Amino acid sequence: MKSATNAHGIQAFTYRSTPLDKSRTEIRLLRLLHARNPSAPLACRIFVSALGPSGSRHPYKALSYVWGDPAKTHTISVLAEPRADDDIDNADDDGEPDHAPAVEHSDGESVAASLLLGFTENLHAALVALRDADEDVTLWIDQICINQEDNAEKESQVGLMGRVYSSASQVIVCLGPEADGSDAVMEAWRDIGQEARDLEIERYYTRERVAMVFQLMSGVGRGEPENPVAERMGDLVRRAADRFLPLIVDDSMWKWFCRPYFRRAWVVQEFCLCADTVFVCGHVRVDPKLVGLAVHIKRHSISHFGKQLYIGRGVSSEQMDRILGQPTERLLNTRERRQRFNRGEPHADGDQLHALLRRLYVEHETEATHHRDRIYSLLGLAVDADTLGIEPDYTEGVEATARVLVDAARRMLTNPGGSARIDVLCFAQFPKLAELADHLPSWVPDWRGNLQRSYYTVQERTDPHLFAACGAHHLAVEPVVPQPTDPRAVGLRGVVVDAIEAVSPSEPLRLTGHFDTAAILGYLAQIKAFVDISVAKTTPTAPEEAVHNMYHQSNRELRAEARWRVPIADLYWIRNGIMNRAPPEVELYHRQAVEALQLVLECTPLPDEEQERRFAEFRWSEKYRDNELGVEYRESLKYAINKRPFLTRNGHVGIAGGELQAGDVVVVFCGGRIPFVLRPLNHDGKGGSSVGVKTFAFIGEAYCHGIMDGGRPGIVSGANS
């Protein structure tokens, strides 16, 4: 077959000239030829190199960037070059194969014996910036080094991505050209990060000492002669605020965080694996570690000194909330965790796939050209990738994509390698993506962007677990084989706690950030009504279930606690950001919140003068000053967003996501710290201890009062379909 030619009769480069041998774990590398004239046409050689256990025989730098517009508007001249590993013994003193064609590294002179390869505008800008005046640069670039038209090659090469970036001598992160004040932002990251490093803040970032550094930055110990570190850290926080202030006011910092690079799925492993990585944005280069330190200080200065250092100095509340909510810090933290894992530091266990997926797609919009790349882009970074055994598959079609998602979910739920996680189910949320909805079983997450956070999210490295619905003796997932075998089903051992008798007719709880008075009061009133019914129940609905119903053996006062525990899923948020089980005094805070909300609702239609009189009579200002308006209780309602109250046949009151209906069942799986709601498909759905495999559709995660600490005797089989 003849090679294609362009309009000038120059042949186009084809990958047939550089075939890859899968048995040798080979990759292509690009040698970017130097040129003293910045406007000289780009020229390169593309050659094949084996990627051994210790990396490539040819040191290379890997490029991490955003493709941008897929149109291939630029070309590079590719000179023929033999396979480098085959001919390395014939190389001359400069490392070039001795029979490679001679090349003129001149200022704009034509390069003989070349072929043309097209690529995108973003890559062109990166290559122009990376080309050296005096020395060739060897690079690995996905757009050029992988034949993007060959699915079989892509499948093979995608499986090597972790090794490609780990083996690079350096990863160059190209954020794009200077724009919107980006040079000033990069310089601020560099300077504040370096000051933090000079104060040796990094030595505090351990499991045992991390709380101390935030106390020091908050001013704890400030002014004490024996604690000079607190003085210096406090000063740094204030200097950083002065440096960040104009960048927040004019939105330069926000626009830097909004660069397309930070939304791309593949960048996570590209950015995290190599020890030597550098941000390049415009004319400034910065070590990501310095950016991470500066971003942590930025977060702390806003969180703890926002009113003092930002509000009133030109920064709006909206700007502060946007900067605090930006997700780039997750990427920086993921890199730091991976580098600690690579160095073998104590307690540095690395991130499993489920944790990476949660960090990337929960409350964050992440982009991938192929939907299945939402899984594949993380395999090189996941420490459990080998035991999961997920193999890239680029077979075209939506059904093939669904098979990839089903396979990944099943492996994460049942992984015999020890990383099986029931909480993967928390992200099987509805509605699923329209193009996948008819092809995915109910229990499979589609890993779209902006998934909702699970109400029960614990930082397992530093914080203790608060719930153990499965009981202390069943913390490990126990897979079972569905019978008959169904490729769309997953088998999980668990217990049916009870069947749902009634569901709130209201919409799931939504919070807009304002008082949300009517919605919250309606939500609380529905839970109170269900609790009143529960307290009135004296016996289980079926006598044979009494031996299993620990709830009915409790006193009515304990069941009545559901009035104030259920609305917040028994999780109470306090101003230091720590999540705890709700202590007894939260009953008072619940009452204060209800009284305050009722006043606001009653006063809304009244004239201003009458509103003022009612608020004064209520002593609103004094109660606000003394924190007696249940503000933190209202804040804790965030754990119930998109949840609806339910009542079970035997009196359990709870909240759950999804489209609940009477007859659904509350289930606890082995290894599940929280319960879930399922819909029976082939049986009556009653609770009980009958042993056998049953089939359900998945509905959503749940909080169910009275079962969150285990204690339900007997574990029966359950299959979730």
Secondary structure, 3 states (H helix, E strand, C coil): CCCCECCCCCEECCHHHCCCCHHHCEEEEEEECCCCCCCCCCEEEEEEEEEECCEECCCCEEEECCCCCCCCCEEEEEECCCCHHHHHHHECCCCCECCCCCCCCCCCCCCCCEEEEEECHHHHHHHHHHCCCCCCEEEECHHHHCCCCCHHHHHHHHCCHHHHHHHCCEEEEEEECCCCCHHHHHHHHHHHHHHHHHCCHHHHCCCCCHHHHHHHHCCCCCCCCCCHHHHHHHHHHHHHHHHHHHHHHCCHHHHHHCCHHHHECCHHHHHHCCCCEEEEECCEEECHHHHHHHHHHHHHHHHHHHHHHCECCCECHHHHHHHHHCCHHHHHHHHHHHHHHHHCCCCCCCCCHHHHHHHHHECCCCECCCCCHHHHHHHCCCCCHHHHCCCCCCCCCHHHHHHHHHHHHHHHHHCCCCCCCHHHHHHCCCCCCCCCCCCCCCCCCCCCCCECCCCCCCCCCCCCCCCCCCCCCCCCCCECCCCCCCCCCEEEEEEEEEEEEEECCCCCCCCCCCCCHHHHHHHHHHHHHHHHHHHHCCCCCCHHHHHHCHHHHCCHHHHHCHHHHHHHCCEEECCCCCEEECCCCHHHHHHHHHHHHHHHHHHCCCCHHHHHHHHHHHCHHHHHHCCCCCHHHHHHHHHHCCCEEEEECCCCEEEECCCCCCCCEEEEECCCCCCEEEEECCCCCCCCCCCCCCEEEEEEEEEECCCCCCCCCCCEEEEEC
